[in-house]
Amino acid sequence: MARGDVVERALLVTRIRTVKNTDITIPNSMILGNQIINYTSSARDRGLVLHTAVTIGYDAPWRTVHELLLAAARSTPNLMASPEPFVLQRSLDDFYVTYELNAITDRPEVMERTCSALHQNIQDRFNEAGIEIMSPHYSAFRDGGRSTIPGSVSLETMAGSGFSPPAVSGTSAGKTVFSRRKDRADASSDDSRRTPPPV
């Protein structure tokens, strides 16, 4: 998809100039037969919403992520202070949350540079806060322990909601090993499966 400023409108063709100063000639028949996006028609009056998405692990509190994204938007040039930028949580995936930052600009002609500056500010804010912008994936079994729960949420708080973490019996190869109590029925069934010693 070509994106740029319209520099000429003729009877048969329309010419646009991209942000890299490349002139593209488009037959008007293609314009009539396809969807055209106009970034400037409403930008002066209502603003153009620029948006970008980041995926952050569940170990980062979502309120902190919102604050960092909004701070990055406020420090980016060409973004309007009013209406204020806002954050949407687009999805709760298996290993991470997808956050979408939305900010309004009234200068669509420099939207590429504005988005680049916004991404730079997002990196700076998250680096300062010590939060990695990444999409973590796990291959180990997760039991709801501390590693993916924000530090502000304690095990005591989870216990109040009915969550009961397993008891820790030791470590193996750098990993915590959890033990679960076996009731008498399980123990007796295990005994019945044992092979009696030879006579």
LUMFI-353758 format. One record per residue: x, y, z of N, C-alpha, C in turn. Coordinates in steps of 0.1 Angstrom, whole numbers, padded with zeros to 4 digits, always signed. Each point is the difference from the previous one (the first is absolute). Example, Ala and Ser with C-alpha at 12.3 -4.5 7.8 and 13.67 -1.06 7.14 Angstrom:
2
+0132-0057+0078-0009+0012+0000+0009+0012+0000;-0004+0011-0007+0009+0011+0000-0008+0011+0008;
END
This chain:
199
+0008-0012+0000-0008+0012+0000+0009+0012+0000;-0003+0009-0010+0008+0013+0000-0006+0010+0009;+0008+0008+0007-0004+0010+0009+0008+0012-0002;-0006+0012-0002+0008+0012-0002-0009+0012-0002;+0005+0011-0005-0007+0012-0002-0004+0001-0015;-0012+0004-0003-0004+0002-0014+0006+0012-0006;+0008-0002-0011+0007+0012-0006-0006+0004-0013;-0008-0009-0006-0006+0003-0013-0013-0009-0002;-0010+0006-0005-0013-0007-0004-0003+0004-0014;+0002-0010-0009-0003+0002-0014-0012-0007-0004;-0003+0000-0013-0013-0006-0005+0001-0015+0001;+0012-0006-0003+0001-0014+0000+0008-0006+0012;+0009+0008+0006+0008-0005+0011+0000+0010+0011;+0005-0006+0012+0002+0008+0012+0014-0004+0005;+0008+0011+0003+0014-0003+0004+0001+0004+0015;+0007-0009+0008+0002+0003+0014+0015-0001+0002;+0005+0007+0011+0014+0000+0003+0001-0006+0014;+0008-0011+0002+0001-0007+0012+0010+0008+0010;+0001-0005+0012+0008+0007+0010+0015-0002-0004;+0003-0009-0009+0014-0002-0005+0002+0008-0013;-0009+0009-0003+0001+0008-0013+0000-0008-0012;-0008-0011+0000-0002-0008-0012-0014+0004-0006;+0000+0003-0012-0013+0004-0007-0006-0013-0006;-0013-0002+0003-0007-0012-0005-0012+0005-0008;-0002-0006-0012-0011+0004-0009-0010-0011+0001;-0012+0004+0004-0011-0010+0001-0011+0003-0010;-0004-0009-0008-0012+0002-0009-0012+0003+0008;-0008+0009-0005-0012+0004+0007-0010-0012+0000;+0001-0009-0009-0009-0011+0000+0002-0009+0012;+0013-0001+0005+0003-0007+0012-0005+0007+0012;+0000+0014+0000-0005+0007+0011-0015-0001+0001;-0007-0001-0011-0014-0001+0000-0004-0014+0005;+0008-0010-0003-0004-0014+0003+0006-0006+0013;+0007+0009+0007+0006-0005+0013-0003+0010+0011;+0003-0005+0012-0002+0008+0012+0012+0010+0002;-0004+0012+0002+0010+0011+0002-0001+0005+0014;+0011+0002+0007+0001+0005+0013+0005+0014+0000;-0008+0010+0005+0004+0014+0001+0003+0003+0014;+0013+0003+0003+0005+0003+0013-0002+0014+0004;-0003+0009-0009+0000+0014+0002-0013+0007+0000;-0011-0007-0005-0013+0006-0001-0006+0005+0013;+0002-0008+0011-0005+0004+0013+0010+0003+0010;+0013-0001-0003+0011+0002+0009+0000+0014+0006;-0003+0010-0008+0001+0014+0005-0011+0003+0011;-0012-0006-0002-0011+0003+0009-0001-0010+0012;+0002-0013-0003-0002-0010+0010+0012-0007+0004;+0011+0001-0008+0012-0007+0003+0001-0014-0006;+0012-0005-0002+0002-0013-0005+0005-0009+0011;-0006-0011+0002+0004-0009+0011+0012-0009-0005;+0012+0002+0006+0011-0009-0002+0000-0011+0011;+0003-0012-0004+0000-0011+0010+0011-0010-0002;+0005-0005+0010+0011-0010+0000-0003-0010+0011;+0005-0012-0002-0003-0011+0010+0014-0006+0005;-0001-0004+0013+0012-0007+0006-0006-0012+0008;+0008-0010+0001-0004-0012+0008+0009-0001+0012;-0006-0001+0012+0007+0000+0012-0004-0012+0009;+0009-0006+0007-0003-0012+0008-0010+0003+0011;-0006-0010+0006-0010+0002+0011+0007+0004+0013;+0013-0002+0000+0007+0004+0013+0001+0015+0002;-0003+0008-0011+0000+0015+0001-0014+0005+0003;-0002+0007+0011-0013+0005+0003-0006+0009-0011;-0012-0003-0004-0006+0007-0011-0001+0015+0002;-0002+0004+0013-0001+0015+0002+0013+0007-0002;+0011-0007+0003+0013+0006-0003+0003+0001-0015;-0004-0010-0007+0001+0000-0015-0007+0011-0006;-0013+0002+0005-0008+0012-0005+0007+0013+0003;+0006+0002+0012+0006+0012+0003+0013+0003-0009;+0007-0011-0002+0012+0002-0009-0003+0003-0014;-0011-0006-0005-0004+0003-0014-0005+0014-0001;-0008+0004+0009-0005+0014+0000+0011+0010+0001;+0009-0002+0009+0012+0009+0002+0008+0001-0013;+0001-0011-0007+0007+0001-0013-0007+0008-0010;-0013-0001+0000-0008+0008-0010+0000+0015+0004;+0000+0003+0012+0000+0014+0004+0013+0007-0003;+0011-0008-0001+0013+0006-0003+0004+0000-0015;-0010-0004-0008+0003-0002-0014-0005+0013-0008;+0008+0006-0008-0005+0012-0007-0010-0003-0010;-0008+0010-0004-0011-0001-0010-0012-0009+0005;+0000-0004+0012-0012-0006+0006-0008+0009+0009;-0013+0001-0002-0008+0009+0007-0002-0003+0015;+0000+0010+0008-0003-0003+0015-0015-0002+0002;-0008+0006-0008-0014-0002+0001-0006-0002-0014;-0007-0010-0003-0004-0011+0009+0013-0008+0005;-0001-0005+0013+0011-0007+0006+0002-0013-0007;+0013-0005+0000+0002-0014-0004-0006-0010+0009;-0002-0012-0005-0007-0010+0008+0006-0014-0004;-0002-0009+0009+0006-0014-0002-0012-0010+0001;+0000-0009-0010-0009-0011+0000+0008-0013+0002;-0006-0010+0007+0005-0013+0001-0007-0009-0010;+0007-0002-0011-0007-0006-0011-0002-0015+0002;+0008-0007+0007-0002-0015+0002+0008-0004+0012;-0005-0011+0006+0007-0007+0011+0004-0014-0006;+0013+0000-0005+0004-0012-0007+0006-0010+0010;+0005-0012-0004+0004-0010+0009+0012+0004+0009;+0009+0008-0006+0012+0004+0008+0002+0014+0002;-0008+0009-0006+0002+0014+0001-0013+0008-0003;+0001+0013+0003-0012+0009-0003+0004+0009-0011;-0009+0002-0009+0002+0010-0012-0006+0013+0004;+0009+0010+0001-0005+0014+0003+0001+0008-0012;-0010+0008-0003+0000+0009-0011-0001+0015+0005;+0010+0008-0004+0001+0014+0003-0006+0008-0011;-0010+0009+0003-0006+0008-0010+0002+0015+0004;+0005+0008-0010+0003+0014+0002-0005+0008-0012;-0003+0012+0002-0006+0008-0011+0010+0010-0005;+0001+0002-0013+0008+0010-0006-0008+0008-0010;+0004+0013-0002-0006+0008-0010+0009+0003-0011;+0011-0008+0000+0010+0002-0011+0002-0014-0007;-0009-0004-0008+0002-0013-0007+0011-0001-0010;+0005+0012-0004+0010+0000-0010+0014-0004+0005;+0001-0001+0014+0012-0004+0006-0002-0012+0009;-0011-0008-0003-0004-0011+0008+0011-0011+0001;+0008-0002-0010+0011-0010+0000+0010+0004+0011;+0005+0013+0000+0010+0004+0009-0006+0000+0015;-0013+0004+0000-0007+0000+0014+0000-0014+0006;-0004-0010-0008+0000-0014+0004+0014-0005+0004;+0010+0004-0007+0014-0004+0003+0004+0006+0014;-0003+0013+0002+0003+0006+0013-0008-0006+0011;-0012-0004-0003-0009-0006+0011+0007-0013+0004;+0004-0008-0010+0006-0013+0003+0013+0002+0008;+0008+0010-0003+0012+0003+0008-0003+0003+0014;-0010+0008+0002-0004+0004+0014-0006-0012+0008;-0007-0009-0007-0005-0012+0007+0012-0008+0004;+0010-0002-0008+0012-0008+0004+0007+0007+0012;+0001+0013+0000+0007+0007+0011-0008-0002+0013;-0013+0002-0001-0008-0001+0013+0001-0014+0006;-0002-0010-0009+0001-0014+0005+0014-0004+0005;+0010+0005-0007+0014-0003+0005+0002+0007+0014;-0005+0012+0001+0002+0007+0013-0007-0008+0011;-0012-0006-0003-0008-0007+0010+0005-0014+0002;+0009-0005-0008+0005-0013+0001-0010-0011-0004;-0008+0004-0010-0010-0010-0005+0004-0003-0015;+0001-0013-0003+0004-0004-0013-0012+0000-0010;+0002+0006-0012-0011-0001-0010+0003-0013-0007;-0008-0010+0003+0002-0014-0005-0012-0008+0001;-0001-0011-0007-0011-0009+0000+0005-0013+0006;+0000-0002+0013+0006-0012+0006-0008-0012-0004;+0006-0012-0001-0006-0013-0003+0006-0010+0010;-0009-0008+0005+0004-0010+0010-0002-0014-0005;+0010-0009+0003-0002-0014-0004-0002-0008+0013;+0002+0006+0012-0002-0008+0012-0015+0002+0005;-0004-0009+0008-0013+0000+0006-0001+0012+0010;-0010+0008-0002-0002+0012+0009-0011-0004+0010;+0003+0003+0013-0010-0003+0010-0005+0013+0007;+0002+0011-0005-0004+0013+0006+0009+0005+0011;+0012-0004+0000+0010+0004+0010+0004+0014-0002;+0011+0005+0006+0004+0014+0000+0005+0005-0013;+0006-0009-0009+0008+0005-0011-0008+0008-0010;-0013-0003-0002-0008+0008-0010-0011+0008+0007;+0000+0001+0013-0009+0009+0007+0007+0013+0004;-0006+0012-0003+0006+0012+0004+0004+0000+0015;+0011+0007+0003+0006+0000+0014-0010+0006+0010;-0009+0009-0005-0010+0006+0009-0011-0009+0004;-0001-0012-0006-0010-0010+0004+0007-0011+0007;-0003-0001+0013+0007-0010+0009-0008-0013+0000;+0007-0011+0004-0006-0013+0001-0011+0000+0011;+0001+0009+0010-0010+0001+0010-0013+0005-0006;+0001+0010-0010-0011+0006-0006-0007-0011-0008;+0008-0008-0008-0006-0010-0008-0007-0011+0009;+0006-0003+0012-0006-0010+0009-0014+0005+0004;-0001+0013+0002-0013+0005+0004-0011-0002-0011;+0004-0002-0012-0009-0002-0011-0003-0015-0003;+0006-0009+0009-0002-0014-0002+0012-0007-0006;+0011+0007-0004+0011-0006-0007+0009-0006+0011;+0004-0012-0001+0009-0007+0010+0012-0005-0008;+0012+0007+0002+0012-0005-0007+0005-0013+0006;+0006-0009-0008+0005-0013+0005+0012+0003+0009;+0003-0010+0008+0011+0001+0009+0013-0002-0007;+0011+0007+0004+0013-0002-0006+0008-0010+0007;+0005-0010-0007+0007-0011+0006+0015+0000-0003;+0004+0009-0010+0015+0001-0003+0002+0005-0013;+0012+0000-0005+0003+0005-0013+0008-0011-0008;-0002+0001-0013+0007-0010-0009+0004+0007-0012;+0013+0000-0003+0006+0007-0012-0004+0014-0001;+0000+0007+0011-0003+0014+0000-0015+0003+0000;-0009-0010+0000-0014+0002-0001-0006-0005+0014;-0011+0007+0004-0007-0003+0012-0009-0012-0003;+0001-0010+0009-0008-0012-0001-0011+0001+0010;-0012-0002-0004-0012+0001+0008-0005-0014+0004;-0005-0002+0012-0005-0013+0004-0015+0002+0004;-0008-0010-0003-0014+0001+0004-0003-0012+0009;-0008+0002+0010-0003-0011+0010-0009-0010-0007;+0003-0012+0002-0007-0011-0005-0009-0006+0011;-0013-0001-0003-0009-0005+0010+0001-0015+0001;-0007-0006+0010+0001-0014+0003-0005-0009-0011;-0010+0005-0008-0005-0009-0011+0010-0001-0010;+0007+0011-0003+0011-0001-0010+0011-0009+0005;+0004+0002+0013+0011-0008+0005-0004-0015+0000;-0012-0004+0003-0004-0014+0000+0000-0005-0014;-0005+0008-0010+0000-0005-0014+0015-0002-0005;+0009+0009+0005+0014-0003-0004+0005-0013+0006;-0004-0002+0013+0005-0013+0006-0006-0012-0007;-0012+0001-0005-0006-0012-0007+0007-0002-0013;+0006+0010-0006+0007-0002-0013+0014-0006+0001;+0005+0000+0013+0013-0005+0001+0001-0015-0001;+0011-0004-0006+0002-0015-0003+0006-0006+0013;-0007-0011+0005+0005-0006+0013+0014-0006-0003;+0008+0000+0011+0014-0006-0002-0002-0015-0002;+0010-0006-0007+0000-0015-0002+0001-0007+0013;-0006-0012+0001+0000-0008+0012+0012-0009+0000;
END
